[in-house]
């Protein structure tokens, strides 16, 4: 019964027009990128992957995500710098969920005006719950 409930809970992976929801994963940690990629691709989301904010800016220049999962501490361009540059681009803007190991995650979320914060480490179920919370919004 629990598996049937979980499957129903995470079954709406497409937009009203039938297109897959697009999620951009931005993290310099290969293990975290892999966890997110496996979890979200198995749920049939369309994914793009970037190892830092500079790569992510190149992605969003040509590919409009519905949601961005963003690590805050990365080399080359960190999460703070990415958000600042991203918000200088023309809209529409994707929802941003910051990924952080900091116990001050809520303060950081407020500082950068992100939509949510996900505290590391996290489980695949937590990832899917957070993602679905944002992608179910009209």
Secondary structure as the mmCIF struct_conf table of DSSP 4:
data_model
#
loop_
_struct_conf.conf_type_id
_struct_conf.id
_struct_conf.beg_label_comp_id
_struct_conf.beg_label_asym_id
_struct_conf.beg_label_seq_id
_struct_conf.end_label_comp_id
_struct_conf.end_label_asym_id
_struct_conf.end_label_seq_id
HELX_RH_AL_P HELX_RH_AL_P1 UNK A 2 UNK A 9
TURN_TY1_P TURN_TY1_P1 UNK A 10 UNK A 10
STRN STRN1 UNK A 14 UNK A 14
TURN_TY1_P TURN_TY1_P2 UNK A 16 UNK A 17
BEND BEND1 UNK A 18 UNK A 18
HELX_LH_PP_P HELX_LH_PP_P1 UNK A 19 UNK A 19
STRN STRN2 UNK A 20 UNK A 20
HELX_LH_PP_P HELX_LH_PP_P2 UNK A 21 UNK A 21
STRN STRN3 UNK A 22 UNK A 26
BEND BEND2 UNK A 28 UNK A 28
HELX_RH_AL_P HELX_RH_AL_P2 UNK A 30 UNK A 42
TURN_TY1_P TURN_TY1_P3 UNK A 43 UNK A 44
STRN STRN4 UNK A 46 UNK A 50
BEND BEND3 UNK A 51 UNK A 52
HELX_RH_AL_P HELX_RH_AL_P3 UNK A 53 UNK A 62
BEND BEND4 UNK A 66 UNK A 66
STRN STRN5 UNK A 67 UNK A 71
BEND BEND5 UNK A 72 UNK A 72
BEND BEND6 UNK A 75 UNK A 77
HELX_RH_AL_P HELX_RH_AL_P4 UNK A 79 UNK A 86
TURN_TY1_P TURN_TY1_P4 UNK A 87 UNK A 88
BEND BEND7 UNK A 89 UNK A 89
HELX_LH_PP_P HELX_LH_PP_P3 UNK A 90 UNK A 90
BEND BEND8 UNK A 91 UNK A 91
HELX_LH_PP_P HELX_LH_PP_P4 UNK A 92 UNK A 92
STRN STRN6 UNK A 95 UNK A 100
TURN_TY1_P TURN_TY1_P5 UNK A 103 UNK A 104
HELX_RH_AL_P HELX_RH_AL_P5 UNK A 105 UNK A 112
TURN_TY1_P TURN_TY1_P6 UNK A 113 UNK A 113
BEND BEND9 UNK A 115 UNK A 115
STRN STRN7 UNK A 116 UNK A 119
BEND BEND10 UNK A 120 UNK A 121
HELX_RH_AL_P HELX_RH_AL_P6 UNK A 124 UNK A 135
TURN_TY1_P TURN_TY1_P7 UNK A 136 UNK A 136
#
